Every structure is written in C-alpha cells, then in structure tokens.
Amino acid sequence: MPQFFSNKRLILLLVGMIFLVALISFSLRDRNHASLPEQLIKDVVGFGQTVFSKPTQYVTGIFNNVESLLNTYDENKRLKARLEDYASLQAEVNDLQLENKELRNIVDKEENLRAFNPIQSTVIARNPDQWEEKIIIDKGEIHGVEKNMAVMTSKGLIGKVILTTPYTSTVELLSTQNPNYRVSAVIAAEEEVFGLIEGFDEKRKELIMKRIDSDFEVKKGQKVTTSGLGGIFPKGILIGEVTEVTTDDYGLTQLAYIKPAASFSILDHVIISKRSINSVDGSDGDNTEKDLTEGAGDGS
C-alpha cells in the first residue's frame, strides 16, 4: 500500500512537469498573441490596477491642486509686494521730478543735462572693413539728425553721428581706434568720479577710461555713465561697468577698463539723442587740463 502511494506521487509529479513544460512551450510558440491564461491574468490584474489607480489619481490630483493653490498664493503675495514697491518707487520718482523742477525754477536754470528728444533709427549698412568702427543708419538731416548727436541702444551708449546726408547718417562707434575719440564719463560711487573714455582695448573688447583722480576709490562692478558735461552726450546714458582698475603709465592718475553695456557687433535698432540744449562742435582740442577741470571731453 505505501508503495502504491509513493508511485502515485511520482506519477503526479511527472504529469505536472509535463503540463508545465507544455504550457511554457505553448506560451513561447507565438509571442504576438497572448495565450488564454495570460489574457485572463492580464485582464484581472489590469482591472485591479484600474480599481486602485483611479482613487489614487484622484487623491493625488487633490494634493497637486492644493499645492498649486498654495504656490499661487505665495506668488500672488510676492507680486503684490513688488507692486507696492513699484508704486512707492514711482511716487518717489514723481516727487524727485517735481522737486527737481521746483529747484530749477528757483535757480532759474532752463538747461537739463539729461534732457533729449529720441529719434528712432535702423542700421542699414555696415562696412566689413570697419565693422567695429562705423555704421550707417536710415535717419538724416530731414529727420532732424545733426553731426555729433549721441547714438545708443536700449542697453547703452554706442557712439555719435559724424556725418549726415538728407536721408542717412554715419555713426562712429565707441569701439573705434580713433585716438581723438573722447567721452566725458562718470563712475557711480559714493562720490561721483569723473574721467574720460579714451580708446578701446581690442583684445579685451573693453573701453578704457583714463584721467581718474587717484584720490577716489574705484571698484570693480561700478556703473559708468555719461556725465553730460562735454556738450554732446546727455547725462546718465549707461556706458558699462568697471572690470579692472589700475594706474596709468605715469602713475599719476587711475585707469579703468569698462565692459560696454551695449554690443557693438550686433546692432539693429538704435536711438539718436537730440539734446534740448546747445551742443559743442565735438572738438576737445589739445588742452587736457581744461578737459579735466571743466569736464569737456565728448569729442572726435
């Protein structure tokens, strides 16, 4: 009797193995179509996943919506704070403008070094041989453009008009190698530090600001703007920022390298500044001491 049960278990084991091998063979025979057991298993598992995934997705969506609302709330608070700051700044600017106007009325001063009328223009030509020195724009004498008017982009100063025709003008860029090209500039420090933009370092692609009084401390990163004292460029036009400060060849004054705010290589639309006060003829002359004391220096 025990022998019979032992043989029966062996027979069942062999039948099971045969059935398993047959099932595996049947499954591997055609993998483009699932077998009936596989279909049943997949359908049951898929149904279970669907049943559990729907509530999970719903709950997850609720948490995501709450998180989005919280982020929106925080962002809204930040924007409101910025709007309040902007309103405060705008009110301060209006007060300063009103105060400036009143002070000018008190001292009976009509001229404003910052005032100018913008003339929009487009670059229409550029000589490859003078790519870094000159451009031609589509505004001329009939549009009110005159020689020595300052030219800028939305980012900063790029040069001045040196030649006009009825319908076009030629602009000499700050990156020119003309040794007589000077711009009276000021560094925004604790005290205004004046100097002259004289020259362009081709290797560094930076402007050179000379004749800076050695008594003043000039730091890297400080902004440089036009001073408005030379008679050509209105006051306050951004030129660039200081990247390095050293002494000149004689060790008497400081020299600063200025990274231009505007790109001289990519120019499309420019702005010509027509000053509301009389401009000079653009000539500095040879008296450098006079340039330093009187601030004259926007010349060619």
C-alpha positions in Angstrom: 0.0 0.0 0.0 2.7 2.5 0.8 4.4 1.6 -2.4 1.2 2.5 -4.3 1.1 6.0 -2.8 4.7 6.5 -3.5 4.3 5.6 -7.2 1.1 7.8 -7.3 3.0 10.9 -6.1 5.8 10.2 -8.6 3.2 9.9 -11.4 1.5 13.2 -10.4 4.9 15.0 -10.3 5.8 13.8 -13.7 2.4 14.8 -15.1 2.7 18.2 -13.5 6.2 18.7 -15.0 4.9 17.6 -18.4 2.0 20.0 -18.2 4.3 22.9 -17.1 6.7 22.2 -20.0 3.8 22.1 -22.4 2.4 25.3 -21.1 5.7 27.1 -21.4 6.2 25.7 -24.9 2.7 26.9 -25.8 3.4 30.4 -24.4 6.7 30.7 -26.3 5.3 29.5 -29.5 3.6 32.7 -30.5 4.5 35.9 -28.6 2.5 38.2 -30.9 -0.7 36.9 -29.2 -1.2 36.3 -25.5 -2.4 32.9 -24.5 -5.8 32.4 -22.9 -4.3 32.1 -19.4 -2.2 35.1 -20.0 -5.2 37.1 -21.2 -7.2 36.1 -18.1 -4.3 37.0 -15.8 -3.6 40.3 -17.6 -7.3 41.3 -17.6 -7.7 40.5 -13.9 -4.5 42.4 -13.0 -5.5 45.3 -15.2 -8.9 45.6 -13.7 -7.4 45.6 -10.2 -4.9 48.2 -11.2 -7.7 50.4 -12.6 -9.8 50.0 -9.4 -6.9 51.1 -7.2 -5.4 53.7 -9.6 -8.5 55.8 -10.0 -8.9 56.7 -6.4 -5.1 57.1 -6.1 -5.0 59.5 -9.0 -8.0 61.4 -7.6 -6.3 61.9 -4.2 -3.0 62.8 -5.9 -4.8 65.3 -8.0 -6.4 66.9 -4.9 -2.9 67.3 -3.3 -1.5 68.7 -6.5 -4.3 71.2 -6.8 -3.8 72.2 -3.1 -0.1 72.6 -3.7 -0.7 74.7 -6.9 -3.1 76.9 -4.9 -0.5 77.4 -2.2 2.2 78.2 -4.8 -0.2 80.6 -6.5 -1.0 82.3 -3.2 2.7 82.7 -2.3 3.4 84.0 -5.8 0.5 86.4 -5.6 1.8 87.8 -2.3 5.3 88.3 -3.8 3.8 90.1 -6.8 1.6 92.3 -4.6 4.7 93.2 -2.6 6.6 94.1 -5.8 3.7 96.2 -7.0 3.7 98.0 -3.7 7.4 98.6 -4.1 6.9 99.8 -7.6 4.1 102.2 -6.6 6.4 103.5 -3.8 9.3 103.9 -6.3 7.0 105.6 -8.8 5.8 108.0 -6.2 9.4 108.8 -5.2 10.4 109.4 -8.8 7.4 111.7 -9.2 8.4 113.6 -6.1 12.0 113.9 -7.3 10.9 115.1 -10.7 8.6 117.7 -9.1 11.4 118.8 -6.7 13.9 119.0 -9.5 11.5 121.2 -11.5 10.9 123.5 -8.5 14.6 123.8 -7.8 15.3 124.7 -11.4 12.6 127.3 -11.2 14.2 128.6 -8.0 17.7 128.9 -9.6 16.2 130.0 -12.9 18.0 127.3 -14.8 16.4 126.2 -18.0 19.0 123.6 -19.2 18.8 120.0 -18.2 21.8 117.8 -18.9 19.7 114.7 -19.1 17.0 116.1 -21.5 16.9 114.9 -25.1 14.4 114.0 -27.8 14.8 110.4 -29.1 14.9 109.7 -32.8 14.3 106.1 -33.6 16.5 104.7 -36.4 17.6 101.4 -38.0 21.0 100.3 -39.1 21.0 99.9 -42.9 24.7 99.3 -43.8 28.0 98.3 -42.3 31.3 98.1 -44.0 33.1 94.8 -43.2 36.4 96.6 -43.1 35.1 99.0 -40.4 32.7 96.6 -38.7 33.8 97.7 -35.2 34.1 101.3 -36.1 31.2 102.7 -38.1 27.6 102.0 -39.1 25.1 103.8 -41.4 21.5 104.5 -40.2 18.3 105.4 -42.1 17.8 108.8 -40.5 19.4 112.0 -41.8 19.1 115.8 -41.9 15.4 115.9 -42.9 14.6 113.9 -39.7 16.5 116.4 -37.5 19.7 114.4 -37.2 22.9 116.6 -36.8 26.6 115.9 -36.5 27.8 115.0 -33.0 24.5 113.7 -31.8 24.8 110.8 -29.4 23.6 107.3 -30.5 22.5 104.5 -28.2 20.6 101.2 -28.0 18.2 100.2 -25.3 21.2 98.8 -23.4 23.6 101.7 -23.5 25.7 104.2 -25.5 27.3 103.0 -28.7 28.7 106.2 -30.4 27.9 109.5 -32.1 27.0 110.9 -35.5 30.0 112.0 -37.5 28.4 112.6 -41.0 24.9 113.3 -42.2 23.1 113.3 -45.6 19.5 114.2 -46.1 18.3 110.6 -45.6 21.2 108.8 -43.8 23.8 109.3 -41.1 27.2 107.7 -40.3 27.8 106.8 -36.7 31.3 106.3 -35.3 31.2 103.6 -32.5 32.9 103.8 -29.2 34.9 100.8 -30.3 36.7 102.8 -32.9 40.5 103.0 -32.9 40.3 106.8 -33.4 42.7 108.2 -30.8 40.9 111.5 -30.6 37.5 110.0 -29.7 36.7 111.0 -26.1 33.6 110.7 -24.0 33.2 112.6 -20.7 32.1 109.9 -18.2 31.3 109.5 -14.5 31.6 106.4 -12.3 28.7 105.9 -9.9 30.5 105.6 -6.5 29.9 107.2 -3.1 31.1 110.4 -4.8 30.9 111.0 -8.5 34.2 110.1 -10.1 34.9 111.8 -13.4 37.1 110.7 -16.2 37.3 110.3 -20.0 36.6 107.3 -22.2 39.7 107.3 -24.4 40.3 104.2 -26.5 39.2 100.7 -26.9 41.2 97.6 -26.0 40.8 95.2 -29.0 42.0 92.1 -27.1 39.8 92.7 -24.0 36.9 94.1 -26.1 36.6 96.8 -23.4 36.7 100.6 -23.2 39.5 102.4 -21.5 38.6 105.2 -19.0 41.5 107.5 -18.2 42.3 110.5 -16.1 40.6 109.3 -13.0 41.7 111.1 -9.9 43.8 108.8 -7.8 42.2 110.2 -4.6 39.0 108.4 -5.4 38.4 104.7 -4.8 37.1 103.0 -7.9 35.8 99.4 -7.5 35.1 96.6 -9.9 31.4 96.4 -10.9 30.6 100.1 -10.5 28.5 101.5 -13.3 29.8 104.1 -15.7 27.5 106.7 -17.4 27.9 109.8 -19.5 28.5 112.9 -17.4 26.7 115.3 -19.7 29.5 117.9 -19.3 31.1 117.6 -22.7 28.1 119.0 -24.6 27.4 116.1 -26.9 26.1 113.1 -24.8 23.2 113.7 -22.5 23.8 112.9 -18.8 23.0 109.5 -17.4 23.4 107.2 -20.5 24.8 103.9 -19.4 28.2 103.1 -20.9 29.2 100.0 -19.0 30.7 98.8 -15.8 34.2 98.7 -14.3 36.1 95.4 -14.7 39.6 96.4 -13.6 41.3 99.4 -12.1 45.0 100.3 -12.4 47.3 103.3 -12.6 48.2 105.0 -15.9 51.7 104.8 -17.5 52.9 107.8 -15.4 51.4 106.6 -12.1 49.6 110.0 -11.6 46.0 109.0 -12.3 44.0 105.9 -12.4 42.9 103.9 -15.4 39.8 101.7 -15.6 38.7 99.1 -18.1 35.0 99.3 -18.8 32.9 96.4 -20.1 30.4 98.0 -22.6 26.7 97.7 -21.7 25.8 97.6 -25.4 27.1 95.2 -28.0 29.0 96.8 -30.9 28.9 93.7 -33.1 25.1 93.1 -33.2 23.3 96.4 -33.9 19.9 96.7 -35.5 17.7 99.4 -34.0 19.3 102.5 -32.4 18.2 105.7 -30.8 19.6 109.1 -31.7 19.5 111.7 -28.8 18.7 115.2 -29.9 19.7 117.3 -27.0 17.4 120.1 -25.9 20.4 122.4 -25.1 23.1 123.6 -27.4 25.8 121.1 -28.1 29.5 121.8 -28.7 31.3 121.2 -32.0 32.7 117.9 -30.8 36.3 119.0 -30.7 38.3 118.6 -27.5 41.4 120.5 -28.6 44.8 119.9 -27.0 44.3 121.4 -23.6 43.8 118.3 -21.5 43.8 120.2 -18.2 40.8 122.1 -19.3 39.1 118.8 -20.2 39.6 117.6 -16.6 38.6 120.7 -14.8 35.6 121.6 -17.0 34.5 118.1 -17.9 34.7 118.8 -21.6 35.6 115.7 -23.5 32.9 114.3 -25.8 34.8 114.8 -29.0 36.2 113.3 -32.0 
